[in-house]
């Protein structure tokens, strides 16, 4: 199958995030903002994949809280549940059901070759390594194939998972007849590459030691301002100290890129307005605060109104279930599972 049978002309695009940890400015300017901008030009599905997070969760309560907080954030950045389908994976039980069938159509050898599995297990030396960590790609294949997904925007770390999904779909179609749509990995709409404010050679990350290098989307204006004020630049104070040069001036380039992304300009154009670091930092903080203010306000409102958040999520889960159950029924028929 080359296109999904529920023929709408827009490509169906699926991206999923695990509810683990807080969203930061790098997530927003790098990816989430494009989700909001592109929601009308594609048939967008966004899954909050809580079942995937269970591969490494060992205490009660954690996953639910993280799921609600991520959901509130996705709506706060402007995803419209009437336009984009935002759903929680566990609210669509078809994921687990197709996940099992996918496990039976992937080999132990194929799963053993996943570099992410090797990475993740080597980081868990001496700790519990769940079988879920190993079979994870089968569940991810189910996520993708349930929606007759055309395109999966992914970074390099996830390409292998989309490849194995295609391999599973091809095998399934060979075994049971043409049933599953083959997805394609696509490069996400380019966003800003936001680096740590304390270490501009590494990407902004929530696991940043002190937290000073990472601006969370929920940071209040005073915190944002403080983090930018302390941002690392360099010791060059010449007349062209503020110029866009990633190689020679990574800290300054990062500030220019963040400012440019927040004000819809190019980093070069922003650089022309400054000769000193102080004003660049202050104005960049202000531009970021202007972007984050409405997001933080909406996020707060949604978290304070669980009924409304639940309602928004139900809109997405209902839409997702409608598609997922149709696909799962097709899979059951193809295999010849006795109908109930
Ligand atoms: N494995 C992805 C990650 O760790 C998350 C994910 C789960 C996903 N299912 C997906 C991404 C389906 C894209 C499509 O980031």
Boltz pocket constraint, residues with backbone or C-beta under 6 A from the ligand:
constraints:
  - pocket:
      binder: B
      contacts: [[A, 14], [A, 15], [A, 16], [A, 17], [A, 18], [A, 49], [A, 52], [A, 139], [A, 140], [A, 143], [A, 144], [A, 152], [A, 153], [A, 154], [A, 158], [A, 161]]
      max_distance: 6.0
